[in-house]
Amino acid sequence: MDALDSSGYELARLILQRGVAGVYLVAFISSAAQFPALLGERGLLPVPRYLARIRRPPGPTLFSWRYSDALLRLVSFTGAAIAAILVLGLPQLGPPWLPMLAFVALWLLYMSIVNVGQVFYGFGWEILLLEAGFMAAFLGSDAVPAPVAIIWLFRWLVFRLEFGAGMIKMRGDSCWRDLTALYYHHETQPMPNPLSWWFHHLPRPLHKVEVLGNHFAQLVVPFFLFAPQPVASVAATIVITTQLWLVLSGNFAWLNVLTIILASSALADGPVAAVLPALVPGTGLREPTPLWFTAVALAAAVLLLVLSWKPLRNLFSHYQLMNASFNRWRLGNAYGAFGSITRRRYEVAVEGTDDADPDSAVWLEYGFHGKPGEPGRLPRQYAPYHLRLDWLMWFLALGSPGLDWFVPLLNKLLAADAPTLKLLRHDPFDGRPPRWIRARVYRYRYTSWGEWRRTGDWWVREPLGLFVPAFSARD
């Protein structure tokens, strides 16, 4: 069965296994820290109430049996522990069934969380991580060469991810076709980072070159991931480079980091060793690949190929779906991002006051970690960590439905609920309940060079009115 092995991809397998496990580690830590306050027994969208309302969850989950915050934390910490030992490479030192069981456990545990996560887990990178984790289960251990079929399926996953994103852009907003998308993107993206202001102020001709480069990387380069070496390695390097550019310019949770990890599947040991020989791991003497492992890897490859038919059709469909699953197991998904670009940035600010009369009160603003707040506060870097509440606040300001969780958020803040306050960067009342609370809408834009030099502010904001009028606990 040596023809099914791919002994020239030791570096690719190392990056895939440890990298995917590292992203799972971040995801489970994020869930342990945020899930109870967002979706727990007393959360904004409680899972028990959700499970009682629906006929069945969108996919398999341990919580269909019962949900408790204690069980959620057990699932999260167990997943984090398994991911950590995979990052260290310990299961990979054993027989191939050991990392297989570890990755299958990560896939099942995290799928249990995603399938009850509702809108807070409705992001494309959640299902991308699930699909990548399932595939990583069949990469084997250091005792056997990486199965070539699985390596190629990782490239197919990158193709769907990148080409799907490119097609959704070309079918979507005209600013992608006239090359003006980056006139707006860095200012209006969900969560700017410390360098986003500087990227926004690059010369506009350079912005057009960036968009052209993006189209080349997403619409042309993915086809060369299937070319002979070293062409495939060059294509992977281009994908990795463009994703690093996105890492520098914004906070997109683990989407870009995971894409970089997945693109490494096209990096062959030979071309990498010719440039950076120290990166390529050595291989010792190996026993022949066990027949059972070859059979399991081939069965997984056939399953993934069969499940690829619907996402393949979706890529070339006039009604292309973005970030969609076609089955309950979250395998063979459709991906894509930023088919449309907003031209103006709006933010919902939450404010409270201790004054008796809300009409003449002095209002104090709650601070969020990732979303813009005070004009003088430089945005921070949080990716690959995922600030779920901050992302939903961005969608809320765009007009997406969200009062089902936002009004409960205001009520939690009005009651000074400690778990909810831990999701925020700043509580102006130091743990005390305010007398009144409200939400306002602002228009935000970046300061110009002159405004920045004069004031030191990164943002200019203009109040537009109330989003939720003032109310108190008595209301």
Protein Blocks (a to p, Z undefined) as FASTA:
>chain_A
ZZmpcfklmmmmmmmmmmmmmmmmmmmmmmmmmmmmmmmmklmbdfklmmmmpmbdfbdc
fklmpccfklmmmmmmmmmmmmmmmmnommmmmcfklmmmmmmmmmmmmmmmmmmnmmml
mcfklmmmmmmmmmmmmnopfkbccdfklmmmmmmmmmmmmmmmmmmmmmmcfklmnopm
mmmmmmmgmbacfklmmmmmpcfklmmmmmmmmmmmmmmmmmmmmpccfklmmmmmmmmm
mmmmmmmnocehjmmmmmmmmmmmmmcfklmmmmmmmlpccddddddddfklmmmmmmmm
mmmmmmmmmmmmmmmgfklcehiafbfnopaiaedehkbccfbdcdddddddfbfblklc
ccdddddfklccbfklccddfbfcdcfklmmmmmmmnopafklmmmmmmmmmmnopaklm
mmpmbdckgopacfbdcddddddddddfklmmmnopabdcddfbdfbdcddfkZZ
